[in-house]
Amino acid sequence: MIKQIFGKLPRKPSKSSQNDSNGGEAAVNSYYAPNSTTSISKPSSTPSKSSSSSSSSSSASRVAANGTIAPNKTTTKIQSGVYEALPSFRDVPISEKPNLFIGKLSMCCVVFDFTDPSKNLKEKEIKRQTLLELVDYVASVGAKFNDVAMQELTKMVSVNLFRTFPWSNHESKVLEMHDMVDDEEPSLEPAWPHIQVVYEILLRFVASPMTDAKLAKRYIDHSFVLKLLDLFDSEDQREREYLKTILHRVYGKFMVHRPYIRKAINNIFYRFISETEKHNGIAELLEILGSIINGFALPLKEEHKLFLVRALIPLHKPKCAPVYHQQLSYCIVQFVEKDFKLSDTVVRGLLKYWPVTNSAKEVMFLGELEEVLEATQAAEFQRCMVPLFRRIARCLNSSHFQVAERALFLWNNDHVRSLISQNHKVIMPIVFPAMERNTRGHWNQAVQSLTLNVRKVLAETDQALFDECLAKFQEDEASVAEAVAKREATWKRLEDLAASKSVASNEAVLVSRFSSSVTLASREAASGS
C-alpha cells in the first residue's frame, strides 16, 4: 500500500539526467545567446535529425555578400555588423570558466572572408582576440577536458581549418603545368591571422597533459587525421610547418592511429609518384617519417620494408625530387642504419632511378649513395659492387665536371675507400679505363687533377694489377684505333667504287663524308664538259 502511494508521487529528475539531456547546449546558451547588446542569434528549437545531418554535411561557413555568416551546424548571423566579444576568463569565477570556454569556441565557429581586407575588420579582430584567449586557456587549464569541450574544440578546428585547395584536384600528370607552377611564387593564406591561432590551439590541446588520449580519440579520429593530411598540400610554408608539428604530436599521443597515419601517408606518396607528381608537402611528410623510422623497433617488420621498396625508393623518380631530396635521403639512410642488409636493395633502387640527362640530380644521387655506402657492410657491398661501379665509371667520364668531381670524391671517404680496397681486384678493372680517359682528355683541369690522385691510390693498392689494367687499356685502345682505321678504309673503297661507276653511267652519287680522288676527278670532268 505504501509503495503504491509513493509510486504515484512525481519524481524529481536526477542531476545526471539533466546534464545528459542538456549537455553542452546549456553551456553554450549561458554565454553564447542573444541579448540586448549582441545580435548573435541561435535557433530556439532543436533541429530534426534530417536537418542536422544536412547541416553537418555542409561546408565550413563563409561570410556572404549580404553580411550573413552561417557557420557549420549553427544558424548564427551577424545583424547590422555587430559581433561582440564574450567576457574574459579573468572576469568570471573558476566554476564558470568551462561554460565560457564552450561559448567562446562556438563563437569562433564563425569564419570570415579574408579575400576582402576591408570587410568586417572589427569582427575579425574580436575573433582573433577570442582565439588568443582560448590559446591561453588551453595551455593553462587545470582540469581534464570533458566530452563536450573536446567535441566543441574539434568542431571549431574543423570549421576553421579544413578546406579544399583550388590546386589540389590534379586530374592528370601535366608536366607543362608543373613547370609553370614552379616559376611562380607560392601563394600565402589570406586568413592566416585566424588560422595560425587555431593551429596553436590544436597544438596545445594535443600536447596538453589534460587531454585524455582515450577520450580524445573519439573526436581526433581517422577522418580528422585524414583531413589534416590533406592540408599538407597548402602552398603556405607556415601552415605546413604547423601541420608537421601537430601530426607528429598526434602520432606520439594516439598510438591507436599510428598504422592508419603511416598508411595514409603511403597513399599520398603513391598518388604523387604514379599520378600527379605535384604536392606541396612531400618534404614535411618525409621529415615526420624520418623521426618515425628512427623509432622503429628491431627487427623491422615486413610492412616497413615494403614501405621502403614501394614508396621511399620510387620517390627518387619524379622530376621535382630535388625539392625534398634531403629529407628523403635521411629516411633512406635511417633504414640502412636500422638494418644493414637493406643496403643492397637501396643501392639497386638508386641505380634503377638514376638520372640520365639531369646532372644536378645526378650529383645529389652520388651524395646519397655515399651516405648509404657508409652504413654498408662488406657482404652487402659485394652483392651490388659490379653494377654500382659500372655506373660510377660512367659518372667519372661525365662531361659535367661536378658529376665527375662528386664521383671521384667517393675515394675521400675512409669507409668507402676501405670497401673498394677489399674488393679492388673486381673494381679496379671496371673504373680504370674511365680514369685513364680522364687523365688523357677531360676538359676540366680539376677533374684531371683529382683523377691523377685516385689513380695513384689504385697504383699503391696493387701495382701488379694496375700495370695489368694499363696494358689491357692500351691494348684495347690500339684495337679500337685499328677497327676505326679498317672501317674508314672500307668506306673509302666503297665510295671510290661507287664514284667510278657513276662516271661511266652518268648517274647521281650520294655525297660521302669525305671526297675521294675519283669523286673530285668526276666533278672536274662534268664541269669542263
Number of C-alpha atoms within 10 A of each C-alpha: 6 6 7 8 8 10 10 8 8 7 8 6 8 8 9 9 10 10 12 9 11 10 14 19 16 15 19 21 16 14 19 24 15 12 9 5 9 16 18 18 16 15 10 6 6 9 13 8 9 8 11 14 12 10 16 12 10 11 15 20 20 19 19 11 8 8 17 17 22 20 26 24 21 19 14 21 20 20 15 9 13 15 21 16 16 16 12 13 17 9 9 11 8 10 8 14 17 19 22 22 24 27 23 26 23 21 24 24 26 26 23 24 19 19 10 10 10 9 14 18 12 14 18 20 14 17 22 19 15 20 23 16 19 23 20 14 18 22 18 12 14 10 10 12 20 14 15 15 18 21 17 21 24 18 17 24 19 18 20 24 19 15 14 14 12 8 11 15 9 15 8 11 15 13 13 8 10 15 12 9 12 10 8 8 8 13 10 13 17 14 17 15 13 22 18 17 19 24 21 20 23 20 21 20 22 23 17 16 15 17 19 16 16 11 13 19 18 13 17 18 13 16 10 16 18 14 15 19 20 18 20 23 20 23 19 17 18 13 19 21 13 17 23 20 14 21 19 17 15 20 19 15 18 17 13 15 17 15 11 15 18 15 13 17 18 16 13 17 22 18 14 19 20 14 14 19 23 24 20 20 24 22 21 19 23 24 19 17 19 20 14 17 18 13 11 14 9 8 8 13 10 9 10 14 15 11 14 19 15 14 19 21 22 18 24 24 16 15 17 17 17 16 12 19 20 15 19 25 22 19 24 21 23 21 24 21 17 18 16 18 17 20 26 22 16 23 22 17 16 20 14 13 15 17 17 8 8 10 17 13 20 19 20 18 23 20 16 20 21 20 18 25 24 17 19 24 15 13 12 17 20 16 14 16 19 14 14 17 17 15 16 22 21 15 24 27 23 18 15 16 20 19 25 26 21 21 24 20 16 20 18 10 13 11 17 20 15 13 19 23 17 14 15 17 14 15 18 22 17 19 20 19 20 20 23 19 15 24 17 9 11 20 13 15 13 14 24 21 13 19 24 16 14 18 19 13 15 18 15 11 17 14 13 11 16 20 12 12 18 16 12 14 18 14 12 13 13 12 12 12 12 12 12 12 12 12 11 12 12 11 15 17 12 11 22 16 13 17 26 15 13 15 18 9 8 12 10 10 13 8 10 11 9 10 13 14 11 16 22 12 14 17 13 11 11 11 8 7 5
